[in-house]
Structures are given as C-alpha cells and as structure tokens.
Amino acid sequence: MKTINGPVASAPTLKDLVNTPTKQIALAVMILGNVFMLSSPVMISMISVHLRLSAMEITELTAGYLISAEAMAALPIIVLGKPVLALVKAKFLSLFKRKNRDKK
C-alpha cells in the first residue's frame, strides 16, 4: 500500500531495534533485573532462612538485593532507548489482554 509520501513503513520489531551486541547484552540485563525484582521475596526468604540471619541482616540483604535489581532493570534503558522500552512494554502488556471480549 502506498501513500502520498511513499510506502507505508511497518512498525519495527525487537530484532530490528536490538541489532548490536551491546544492545543485546543490555536487553538481557534488563530482563534479568526484572526477574530478580519479581523473585526477590522468595529469594530473600530462602537466603535468610538458609543462613539463619537476624532481622537487621535480612533488612540489609533486602536493601542490597532490591537496589541491585533496580539498577539492573533501569540502567540498560539508557543503552536501549525509548523505542525498545515501548516495544517491550507493549509485548508484555499484550500477554494480559483478553483475546475474546463479549460485546453487550
């Protein structure tokens, strides 16, 4: 399909946007950071029970774990840029959309 200004460009895919080794590593680090944040309650509980930590040590462990996970999730955005973040967000949110909605 052509428009007045030329052919219609299709939306870029994740493969098109993450096309260098640096961006691939940054995307992997961002995904790993998000996994760490989601798994933090389980991981911190397992570590603290296994090592028999005190309440103060658990607090320190939690703070360090969450700060490092947040940094791993946020810093790659500088390398990847806004288009990649928007595409990843759209793909993630599409997992939770209903396929068949009843129209009343």
NORKAPE-V400019 format. One record per backbone hydrogen bond with DSSP energy under -1.0 kcal/mol. CO is the residue of the C=O (numbers start at 1). NH is the residue of the N-H. Records with the same first field share a line. If there is no record, write none. Layout:
# NORKAPE-V400019
CO->NH + NH
This chain:
# NORKAPE-V400019
1->8
6->3
13->17
14->18
17->19
20->24
21->25
22->26
23->27
24->28
25->29
26->30
27->31
28->32
29->33
30->34
31->35
32->36
33->37
34->38
35->39
39->43
40->44
41->45
42->46
43->47
44->48
45->49
46->50
47->51
48->53
54->58
55->59
56->60
57->61
58->62
59->63
60->64
61->65
62->66
63->67
64->68
65->69
66->70
67->71
68->72
69->73
70->74
71->75
74->77
75->78
76->80
77->81
81->85
82->86
83->87
84->88
85->89
86->90
87->91
88->92
89->93
90->94
92->95
93->96
